[in-house]
Amino acid sequence: MIRVFVDKVGLDIESEQAIVLLKETQGETVLPIWVGPAEATAIALSVQGVNTSRPLTCDLLKEVIVNLHASVSRVYVSEFKEQTFFAQLVLEHGEGQLEIDCRPSDAIALALRTEAPIYVSDAVLQEAGVVQDEDDDTTGLVH
C-alpha cells in the first residue's frame, strides 16, 4: 500500500466531470478518480477547511462512528475493475478492526474529516496511476 494525499480537486476539462487527484506522498504518481459533483464538493470543503451550517453525509458518518466509540484507522483504494475504483474504510472499535466496502469519494471525504491516512494499493496505482513531472501543472483541471 502506498500513502497518498489529495493533491487537487476540480473539473476535468475533457469530460466536464469532477475529479480528485490523489498523489503519492513519496513520489510523482497521481491517481485520477472521477467523482460526482456532491462528493467533489464535500472533498473540496474538507481540503479548504470549510465547515457547513448543516452536516453533509460524511459529517453524519463521522459523528455516528465517534458516538459508537470507534475511529477511522485508514481508508484505501483497493481495486480498479472495469473502469471502477473500489475502496475500503477501516474502523477501529474496541480491540478489533472492521473493514467496510465503500466508494473512494466517500472514503476520501471521511478520511479528510477524521484526519485518517489515505492509501492506494500498489496494483491500482500501477494500473491507473499517471506519473507526473514535478514542473507539469497541465492536469486539464479547472479549480
C-alpha positions, 0 to 999 in steps of 0.5 A, a space after each residue: 500500500 502506498 500513502 497518498 494525499 489529495 493533491 487537487 480537486 476540480 473539473 476535468 476539462 475533457 469530460 466536464 466531470 469532477 475529479 480528485 487527484 490523489 498523489 503519492 506522498 513519496 513520489 510523482 504518481 497521481 491517481 485520477 478518480 472521477 467523482 460526482 459533483 456532491 462528493 467533489 464538493 464535500 472533498 473540496 470543503 474538507 481540503 479548504 477547511 470549510 465547515 457547513 451550517 448543516 452536516 453533509 453525509 460524511 459529517 453524519 458518518 463521522 459523528 455516528 462512528 465517534 458516538 459508537 466509540 470507534 475511529 477511522 484507522 485508514 481508508 484505501 483504494 483497493 481495486 480498479 475493475 472495469 473502469 471502477 475504483 473500489 475502496 475500503 474504510 477501516 474502523 477501529 472499535 474496541 480491540 478489533 478492526 472492521 473493514 467496510 466496502 465503500 466508494 473512494 469519494 466517500 472514503 476520501 471525504 471521511 478520511 479528510 474529516 477524521 484526519 485518517 491516512 489515505 492509501 492506494 494499493 500498489 496494483 491500482 496505482 500501477 494500473 491507473 496511476 499517471 506519473 507526473 513531472 514535478 514542473 507539469 501543472 497541465 492536469 486539464 483541471 479547472 479549480 
